[in-house]
């Protein structure tokens, strides 16, 4: 995706079939979701950019 990641708190994006929610304060934000086994996973903006992301769930 070429557009920048959302920056508003509690924004939701999709990556690898999983939703991730933006949490944290300015300068300490992260994207929180679950991995394929249901374990908590925290990603940085750079992580999501590498993995690929979208604003909607892809079927």
VMD Tcl script that draws the C-alpha trace (Angstrom):
set ca {
  {0.00 0.00 0.00}
  {1.39 3.39 -0.89}
  {-0.58 5.64 1.48}
  {0.81 6.29 4.96}
  {-0.36 4.30 7.94}
  {-3.17 5.89 9.98}
  {-1.96 7.84 13.00}
  {-5.17 8.29 15.01}
  {-5.36 6.25 18.22}
  {-7.45 3.08 17.89}
  {-7.17 3.04 14.09}
  {-7.52 -0.46 12.66}
  {-5.54 -1.95 9.77}
  {-5.26 -5.49 8.41}
  {-2.08 -7.46 7.77}
  {-1.75 -11.15 6.99}
  {-5.47 -11.67 7.53}
  {-5.41 -10.21 11.05}
  {-6.63 -6.86 12.40}
  {-4.22 -4.60 14.30}
  {-5.24 -1.64 16.47}
  {-3.03 1.42 17.00}
  {-2.36 1.99 20.71}
  {-0.11 4.21 22.79}
  {0.89 7.83 23.18}
  {2.81 10.04 20.76}
  {6.27 8.62 20.25}
  {5.38 5.28 21.85}
  {2.72 3.92 19.53}
  {2.41 0.33 18.38}
  {0.00 -1.89 16.50}
  {-1.51 -4.64 18.64}
  {-3.20 -7.82 17.40}
  {-2.90 -11.60 17.43}
  {-0.62 -13.93 15.49}
  {-1.74 -17.06 13.63}
  {-1.80 -19.03 16.90}
  {-3.87 -16.45 18.81}
  {-0.94 -15.06 20.78}
  {-0.65 -11.29 21.37}
  {1.57 -9.54 18.85}
  {2.85 -5.96 18.91}
  {4.19 -4.37 15.71}
  {5.85 -1.07 14.90}
  {4.95 1.08 11.89}
  {8.08 -0.26 10.16}
  {6.98 -3.86 10.85}
  {3.60 -3.25 9.21}
  {5.16 -1.51 6.23}
  {7.43 -4.54 5.67}
  {4.61 -7.05 6.10}
  {2.10 -5.13 4.00}
  {-1.21 -3.80 5.24}
  {-4.61 -2.53 4.14}
  {-7.49 -0.54 5.61}
  {-9.95 -3.35 4.91}
  {-9.92 -7.10 5.35}
  {-9.07 -8.90 2.14}
  {-11.01 -12.04 1.36}
}
mol new
graphics top color blue
foreach p $ca { graphics top sphere $p radius 0.5 }
foreach p [lrange $ca 0 end-1] q [lrange $ca 1 end] { graphics top cylinder $p $q radius 0.2 }
display resetview
